[in-house]
Amino acid sequence: MSLPALVLLLVVLATLAARRSVGGALLGRVRVLLPAWRFFDTVEPTPQLCVRVGATAAAMGAWLEVIPAVRRGALLSARSNLALAMHGLVERLVSADEDELALDVTLAQVTALARDRAHTALGHDHGVFQWCVRDHDGARLERARSEVLPL
């Protein structure tokens, strides 16, 4: 068996092996040479961006989640990377320990994302929209809610 094939086999076996504590200084140094494919055991639920649209502010529809779920297991998936970026933006708004200028920028980015998702995911080109952020249990976070805005 050639050296590249042996290294590939070791990498595949290391990534498929169950996690466990590994002791010993020499083994710890050898593990540095192998990439760690699994950074986290589980992914915590994230807040969801919800949008509602209508022809007028009085005729708004129901709240709909507009960020797609992240697909697991897809290697170099552009859709999954985009969904992760959207979730990251919403999380940055919710955990805003930023100064006022950075918070204004984050609010503008979330508003632009919500407007874009209202156009693409919901298929509305005119009227008004409003966005809010819900936690993973479905409760609306009142500090993360927009006014009624034009599309």
VOZA-503424 format. One record per residue: residue number from 0; x, y, z of N, C-alpha, C in turn. Coordinates in nm, 4 decimals. Layout:
residues N
{site NUM {X Y Z} {X Y Z} {X Y Z}} ...
END
This chain:
residues 151
{site 0 {0.0864 -0.1172 0.0000} {0.0000 0.0000 0.0000} {0.0907 0.1231 0.0000}} {site 1 {0.0585 0.2196 -0.0847} {0.1414 0.3396 -0.0957} {0.1203 0.4308 0.0248}} {site 2 {0.2144 0.5211 0.0465} {0.2084 0.6119 0.1607} {0.0868 0.7047 0.1539}} {site 3 {0.0539 0.7668 0.0389} {-0.0665 0.8510 0.0343} {-0.1943 0.7722 0.0636}} {site 4 {-0.2030 0.6494 0.0163} {-0.3210 0.5680 0.0431} {-0.3296 0.5340 0.1913}} {site 5 {-0.2168 0.5084 0.2555} {-0.2142 0.4781 0.3985} {-0.2562 0.5998 0.4806}} {site 6 {-0.2069 0.7180 0.4425} {-0.2453 0.8415 0.5130} {-0.3937 0.8671 0.4959}} {site 7 {-0.4454 0.8474 0.3749} {-0.5886 0.8661 0.3508} {-0.6707 0.7695 0.4344}} {site 8 {-0.6284 0.6469 0.4434} {-0.6985 0.5475 0.5243} {-0.6988 0.5876 0.6712}} {site 9 {-0.5850 0.6358 0.7221} {-0.5786 0.6803 0.8620} {-0.6705 0.7996 0.8886}} {site 10 {-0.6761 0.8933 0.7939} {-0.7627 1.0105 0.8103} {-0.9090 0.9685 0.8115}} {site 11 {-0.9483 0.8798 0.7207} {-1.0869 0.8326 0.7145} {-1.1226 0.7585 0.8428}} {site 12 {-1.0377 0.6722 0.8899} {-1.0657 0.5990 1.0143} {-1.0725 0.6930 1.1343}} {site 13 {-0.9877 0.7936 1.1366} {-0.9898 0.8888 1.2485} {-1.1178 0.9710 1.2498}} {site 14 {-1.1689 1.0081 1.1324} {-1.2916 1.0870 1.1286} {-1.4150 1.0033 1.1585}} {site 15 {-1.4123 0.8756 1.1285} {-1.5272 0.7896 1.1540} {-1.5286 0.7332 1.2954}} {site 16 {-1.4166 0.7361 1.3623} {-1.4076 0.6785 1.4971} {-1.4882 0.7618 1.5956}} {site 17 {-1.5438 0.6965 1.6939} {-1.6190 0.7657 1.7985} {-1.5227 0.8499 1.8821}} {site 18 {-1.5730 0.9605 1.9349} {-1.4904 1.0471 2.0188} {-1.4689 0.9837 2.1551}} {site 19 {-1.3481 0.9963 2.2010} {-1.3158 0.9501 2.3350} {-1.1897 1.0225 2.3796}} {site 20 {-1.1658 1.0209 2.5065} {-1.0466 1.0858 2.5595} {-0.9242 1.0060 2.5202}} {site 21 {-0.8231 1.0768 2.4780} {-0.6996 1.0122 2.4367} {-0.5887 1.0616 2.5283}} {site 22 {-0.5157 0.9700 2.5855} {-0.4075 1.0074 2.6758} {-0.2729 0.9842 2.6120}} {site 23 {-0.1722 1.0325 2.6786} {-0.0364 1.0118 2.6309} {0.0145 1.1287 2.5507}} {site 24 {0.1387 1.1684 2.5788} {0.1976 1.2845 2.5118} {0.2262 1.2561 2.3650}} {site 25 {0.2775 1.1385 2.3348} {0.3121 1.1071 2.1963} {0.1870 1.1016 2.1082}} {site 26 {0.0816 1.0378 2.1577} {-0.0422 1.0297 2.0805} {-0.1047 1.1680 2.0628}} {site 27 {-0.0937 1.2522 2.1646} {-0.1440 1.3891 2.1532} {-0.0718 1.4678 2.0455}} {site 28 {0.0576 1.4460 2.0322} {0.1348 1.5142 1.9267} {0.0992 1.4616 1.7885}} {site 29 {0.0710 1.3331 1.7771} {0.0340 1.2754 1.6476} {-0.1025 1.3272 1.6036}} {site 30 {-0.1941 1.3482 1.6984} {-0.3287 1.3970 1.6628} {-0.3253 1.5368 1.6045}} {site 31 {-0.2212 1.6134 1.6343} {-0.2087 1.7475 1.5785} {-0.1975 1.7408 1.4264}} {site 32 {-0.1421 1.6340 1.3749} {-0.1237 1.6208 1.2310} {-0.2525 1.5870 1.1565}} {site 33 {-0.3543 1.5377 1.2264} {-0.4804 1.5006 1.1631} {-0.5816 1.6132 1.1819}} {site 34 {-0.6547 1.6463 1.0782} {-0.7541 1.7536 1.0927} {-0.8704 1.7100 1.1807}} {site 35 {-0.9262 1.8064 1.2527} {-1.0428 1.7805 1.3376} {-1.1669 1.8197 1.2578}} {site 36 {-1.2355 1.7215 1.2016} {-1.3516 1.7505 1.1176} {-1.4739 1.7856 1.1987}} {site 37 {-1.4836 1.7330 1.3182} {-1.6018 1.7579 1.4007} {-1.5645 1.8553 1.5123}} {site 38 {-1.5957 1.9819 1.4924} {-1.5623 2.0821 1.5925} {-1.6610 2.0793 1.7084}} {site 39 {-1.7877 2.0494 1.6811} {-1.8920 2.0494 1.7827} {-1.9678 1.9180 1.7768}} {site 40 {-2.0050 1.8667 1.8933} {-2.0835 1.7438 1.8974} {-2.2270 1.7695 1.8538}} {site 41 {-2.2858 1.8788 1.9004} {-2.4225 1.9141 1.8629} {-2.4283 2.0627 1.8318}} {site 42 {-2.5261 2.1010 1.7542} {-2.5492 2.2412 1.7218} {-2.6741 2.2851 1.7971}} {site 43 {-2.6611 2.3915 1.8722} {-2.7744 2.4439 1.9479} {-2.8753 2.5083 1.8536}} {site 44 {-3.0028 2.5062 1.8891} {-3.1026 2.5740 1.8062} {-3.0757 2.7248 1.8035}} {site 45 {-3.1014 2.7853 1.6907} {-3.0736 2.9279 1.6740} {-3.2030 3.0068 1.6634}} {site 46 {-3.1973 3.1369 1.6901} {-3.3158 3.2204 1.6691} {-3.3542 3.2215 1.5220}} {site 47 {-3.4818 3.2404 1.4946} {-3.5326 3.2396 1.3578} {-3.5801 3.3785 1.3177}} {site 48 {-3.5498 3.4177 1.1957} {-3.6012 3.5419 1.1391} {-3.7365 3.5122 1.0761}} {site 49 {-3.8377 3.5873 1.1171} {-3.9729 3.5702 1.0631} {-4.0152 3.6993 0.9949}} {site 50 {-4.0895 3.6852 0.8879} {-4.1357 3.7994 0.8093} {-4.2844 3.7834 0.7847}} {site 51 {-4.3542 3.8955 0.7843} {-4.4933 3.8956 0.7386} {-4.5088 4.0105 0.6403}} {site 52 {-4.5910 3.9892 0.5401} {-4.6101 4.0873 0.4338} {-4.7582 4.1126 0.4136}} {site 53 {-4.7866 4.2231 0.3481} {-4.9246 4.2566 0.3160} {-4.9292 4.3740 0.2207}} {site 54 {-5.0459 4.3974 0.1658} {-5.0635 4.5117 0.0763} {-5.0579 4.6420 0.1548}} {site 55 {-5.1130 4.6392 0.2770} {-5.1087 4.7549 0.3669} {-5.0750 4.7057 0.5068}} {site 56 {-5.0484 4.7988 0.5965} {-5.0152 4.7612 0.7348} {-5.1327 4.6933 0.8036}} {site 57 {-5.2546 4.7260 0.7641} {-5.3726 4.6658 0.8256} {-5.3984 4.5239 0.7731}} {site 58 {-5.3426 4.4914 0.6587} {-5.3702 4.3610 0.5964} {-5.2467 4.2720 0.5948}} {site 59 {-5.1736 4.2687 0.7062} {-5.0529 4.1868 0.7143} {-5.0906 4.0403 0.7333}} {site 60 {-5.0101 3.9518 0.6738} {-5.0333 3.8090 0.6860} {-4.9703 3.7517 0.8120}} {site 61 {-4.9618 3.6219 0.8164} {-4.9047 3.5520 0.9316} {-4.7518 3.5589 0.9267}} {site 62 {-4.6901 3.5409 1.0435} {-4.5442 3.5353 1.0517} {-4.4952 3.4042 0.9911}} {site 63 {-4.3947 3.4124 0.9042} {-4.3364 3.2943 0.8417} {-4.1844 3.2957 0.8608}} {site 64 {-4.1281 3.1805 0.8953} {-3.9829 3.1684 0.9064} {-3.9248 3.1700 0.7659}} {site 65 {-3.8231 3.2516 0.7440} {-3.7739 3.2702 0.6073} {-3.6301 3.2246 0.5852}} {site 66 {-3.5608 3.1802 0.6895} {-3.4251 3.1298 0.6698} {-3.4321 2.9784 0.6623}} {site 67 {-3.3791 2.9201 0.5561} {-3.3881 2.7747 0.5427} {-3.3033 2.7039 0.6480}} {site 68 {-3.3402 2.5816 0.6766} {-3.2628 2.5004 0.7709} {-3.1306 2.4629 0.7058}} {site 69 {-3.0293 2.4488 0.7888} {-2.8971 2.4115 0.7391} {-2.8950 2.2616 0.7168}} {site 70 {-2.8573 2.2218 0.5968} {-2.8478 2.0793 0.5662} {-2.7150 2.0268 0.6178}} {site 71 {-2.7200 1.9195 0.6902} {-2.5975 1.8584 0.7426} {-2.5435 1.7577 0.6429}} {site 72 {-2.4137 1.7446 0.6395} {-2.3515 1.6423 0.5592} {-2.3208 1.6830 0.4167}} {site 73 {-2.3623 1.7999 0.3750} {-2.3319 1.8431 0.2383} {-2.1943 1.9077 0.2370}} {site 74 {-2.1050 1.8530 0.1584} {-1.9689 1.9040 0.1509} {-1.9648 2.0251 0.0589}} {site 75 {-1.9173 2.1355 0.1109} {-1.9037 2.2601 0.0356} {-2.0355 2.3034 -0.0279}} {site 76 {-2.1415 2.2986 0.0475} {-2.2728 2.3356 -0.0022} {-2.2921 2.4870 0.0087}} {site 77 {-2.3120 2.5524 -0.1038} {-2.3313 2.6970 -0.1046} {-2.4591 2.7354 -0.0308}} {site 78 {-2.5644 2.6562 -0.0470} {-2.6909 2.6862 0.0224} {-2.6751 2.6751 0.1732}} {site 79 {-2.6047 2.5733 0.2186} {-2.5824 2.5575 0.3624} {-2.4965 2.6706 0.4176}} {site 80 {-2.3945 2.7110 0.3429} {-2.3101 2.8216 0.3867} {-2.3894 2.9514 0.3926}} {site 81 {-2.4774 2.9747 0.2959} {-2.5607 3.0941 0.2968} {-2.6566 3.0917 0.4151}} {site 82 {-2.7180 2.9767 0.4410} {-2.8088 2.9653 0.5554} {-2.7334 2.9878 0.6873}} {site 83 {-2.6123 2.9349 0.6983} {-2.5314 2.9580 0.8188} {-2.4990 3.1060 0.8356}} {site 84 {-2.4695 3.1747 0.7263} {-2.4412 3.3178 0.7340} {-2.5646 3.3961 0.7782}} {site 85 {-2.6825 3.3584 0.7269} {-2.8064 3.4249 0.7671} {-2.8340 3.4032 0.9159}} {site 86 {-2.8179 3.2791 0.9616} {-2.8382 3.2506 1.1038} {-2.7374 3.3271 1.1891}} {site 87 {-2.6139 3.3380 1.1419} {-2.5119 3.4124 1.2154} {-2.5471 3.5591 1.2289}} {site 88 {-2.6043 3.6179 1.1245} {-2.6454 3.7582 1.1302} {-2.7562 3.7786 1.2320}} {site 89 {-2.8537 3.6881 1.2327} {-2.9636 3.6990 1.3287} {-2.9116 3.6799 1.4718}} {site 90 {-2.8203 3.5857 1.4912} {-2.7625 3.5650 1.6238} {-2.6839 3.6874 1.6695}} {site 91 {-2.6152 3.7527 1.5759} {-2.5397 3.8730 1.6121} {-2.6339 3.9835 1.6588}} {site 92 {-2.7512 3.9928 1.5973} {-2.8486 4.0927 1.6411} {-2.9005 4.0610 1.7807}} {site 93 {-2.9309 3.9345 1.8058} {-2.9880 3.8946 1.9347} {-2.8869 3.9116 2.0477}} {site 94 {-2.7619 3.8795 2.0217} {-2.6608 3.8871 2.1266} {-2.5877 4.0202 2.1252}} {site 95 {-2.6492 4.1238 2.0731} {-2.5857 4.2527 2.0483} {-2.5216 4.3126 2.1731}} {site 96 {-2.3938 4.2831 2.1914} {-2.3131 4.3508 2.2921} {-2.2232 4.4501 2.2202}} {site 97 {-2.2800 4.5165 2.1240} {-2.2046 4.6060 2.0379} {-2.2355 4.7509 2.0742}} {site 98 {-2.1550 4.8409 2.0232} {-2.1845 4.9821 2.0422} {-2.3014 5.0211 1.9525}} {site 99 {-2.3486 5.1424 1.9667} {-2.4696 5.1845 1.8965} {-2.4526 5.1849 1.7452}} {site 100 {-2.3365 5.2250 1.6965} {-2.3129 5.2272 1.5527} {-2.3133 5.0864 1.4948}} {site 101 {-2.2468 4.9917 1.5627} {-2.2452 4.8536 1.5145} {-2.3848 4.7927 1.5193}} {site 102 {-2.4634 4.8262 1.6212} {-2.6003 4.7760 1.6305} {-2.6853 4.8316 1.5168}} {site 103 {-2.6661 4.9588 1.4812} {-2.7393 5.0168 1.3689} {-2.7050 4.9459 1.2376}} {site 104 {-2.5783 4.9121 1.2195} {-2.5366 4.8404 1.0990} {-2.6000 4.7016 1.0960}} {site 105 {-2.5988 4.6326 1.2105} {-2.6591 4.4990 1.2172} {-2.8089 4.5063 1.1897}} {site 106 {-2.8776 4.6053 1.2455} {-3.0209 4.6228 1.2183} {-3.0456 4.6480 1.0695}} {site 107 {-2.9619 4.7285 1.0064} {-2.9768 4.7551 0.8627} {-2.9541 4.6275 0.7819}} {site 108 {-2.8570 4.5463 0.8223} {-2.8313 4.4214 0.7511} {-2.9461 4.3226 0.7668}} {site 109 {-3.0017 4.3118 0.8877} {-3.1149 4.2218 0.9106} {-3.2372 4.2713 0.8325}} {site 110 {-3.2587 4.4022 0.8281} {-3.3709 4.4572 0.7514} {-3.3545 4.4273 0.6027}} {site 111 {-3.2328 4.4424 0.5514} {-3.2083 4.4110 0.4101} {-3.2284 4.2617 0.3833}} {site 112 {-3.1832 4.1773 0.4755} {-3.2039 4.0331 0.4612} {-3.3519 3.9993 0.4632}} {site 113 {-3.4275 4.0585 0.5550} {-3.5713 4.0319 0.5640} {-3.6435 4.0796 0.4379}} {site 114 {-3.6041 4.1944 0.3862} {-3.6660 4.2456 0.2623} {-3.6367 4.1501 0.1461}} {site 115 {-3.5110 4.1054 0.1369} {-3.4736 4.0122 0.0306} {-3.5497 3.8804 0.0433}} {site 116 {-3.5608 3.8277 0.1649} {-3.6318 3.7015 0.1853} {-3.7813 3.7177 0.1569}} {site 117 {-3.8383 3.8354 0.1862} {-3.9791 3.8597 0.1529} {-3.9983 3.8567 0.0021}} {site 118 {-3.8999 3.9098 -0.0717} {-3.9066 3.9061 -0.2178} {-3.8901 3.7646 -0.2706}} {site 119 {-3.7856 3.6941 -0.2266} {-3.7524 3.5650 -0.2870} {-3.8333 3.4493 -0.2291}} {site 120 {-3.8392 3.4391 -0.0969} {-3.9053 3.3236 -0.0356} {-4.0572 3.3346 -0.0400}} {site 121 {-4.1089 3.4561 -0.0234} {-4.2535 3.4729 -0.0176} {-4.3124 3.5220 -0.1499}} {site 122 {-4.2277 3.5698 -0.2406} {-4.2745 3.6090 -0.3729} {-4.3511 3.7398 -0.3778}} {site 123 {-4.3275 3.8301 -0.2861} {-4.3968 3.9598 -0.2867} {-4.3036 4.0673 -0.3413}} {site 124 {-4.3577 4.1511 -0.4310} {-4.2789 4.2577 -0.4912} {-4.3259 4.3969 -0.4500}} {site 125 {-4.4411 4.4059 -0.3905} {-4.4934 4.5368 -0.3524} {-4.5685 4.5238 -0.2199}} {site 126 {-4.5995 4.6353 -0.1605} {-4.6691 4.6346 -0.0326} {-4.5744 4.6699 0.0807}} {site 127 {-4.6036 4.6137 0.1982} {-4.5240 4.6410 0.3172} {-4.4837 4.5091 0.3818}} {site 128 {-4.3822 4.5173 0.4670} {-4.3390 4.3981 0.5395} {-4.2923 4.4379 0.6786}} {site 129 {-4.2815 4.3389 0.7619} {-4.2307 4.3573 0.8979} {-4.1545 4.2306 0.9337}} {site 130 {-4.0466 4.2443 1.0091} {-3.9707 4.1275 1.0523} {-3.9622 4.1231 1.2036}} {site 131 {-3.9434 4.0033 1.2542} {-3.9187 3.9834 1.3966} {-3.8273 3.8626 1.4112}} {site 132 {-3.7729 3.8476 1.5299} {-3.6874 3.7331 1.5601} {-3.7551 3.6527 1.6686}} {site 133 {-3.7642 3.5219 1.6461} {-3.8195 3.4302 1.7458} {-3.7079 3.3439 1.8004}} {site 134 {-3.7183 3.3085 1.9279} {-3.6198 3.2156 1.9823} {-3.6534 3.0748 1.9359}} {site 135 {-3.5708 2.9791 1.9711} {-3.5901 2.8432 1.9209} {-3.7167 2.7772 1.9738}} {site 136 {-3.7786 2.8336 2.0790} {-3.9055 2.7804 2.1298} {-4.0270 2.8444 2.0635}} {site 137 {-4.0042 2.9459 1.9780} {-4.1147 3.0103 1.9082} {-4.1613 3.1402 1.9708}} {site 138 {-4.1048 3.1786 2.0865} {-4.1440 3.3044 2.1506} {-4.0771 3.4214 2.0787}} {site 139 {-4.1542 3.5249 2.0523} {-4.1018 3.6404 1.9805} {-4.0165 3.7253 2.0741}} {site 140 {-3.9011 3.7668 2.0262} {-3.8129 3.8548 2.1021} {-3.8510 3.9977 2.0679}} {site 141 {-3.9111 4.0669 2.1596} {-3.9683 4.1977 2.1293} {-3.8626 4.3032 2.0969}} {site 142 {-3.7421 4.2876 2.1517} {-3.6420 4.3887 2.1196} {-3.5869 4.3734 1.9784}} {site 143 {-3.6190 4.2631 1.9139} {-3.5743 4.2388 1.7776} {-3.6958 4.2320 1.6864}} {site 144 {-3.7543 4.3491 1.6629} {-3.8741 4.3574 1.5787} {-3.8725 4.4906 1.5059}} {site 145 {-3.9075 4.4902 1.3796} {-3.9041 4.6131 1.3007} {-4.0407 4.6813 1.3007}} {site 146 {-4.0379 4.8004 1.2535} {-4.1616 4.8720 1.2223} {-4.2130 4.8172 1.0888}} {site 147 {-4.3313 4.8565 1.0495} {-4.3822 4.8197 0.9173} {-4.3072 4.9015 0.8141}} {site 148 {-4.2446 4.8328 0.7197} {-4.1564 4.8971 0.6220} {-4.2047 4.8692 0.4798}} {site 149 {-4.1764 4.9610 0.3852} {-4.2138 4.9328 0.2449} {-4.1229 4.8293 0.1831}} {site 150 {-4.1806 4.7473 0.0948} {-4.0984 4.6509 0.0206} {-4.0243 4.7209 -0.0848}} 
END
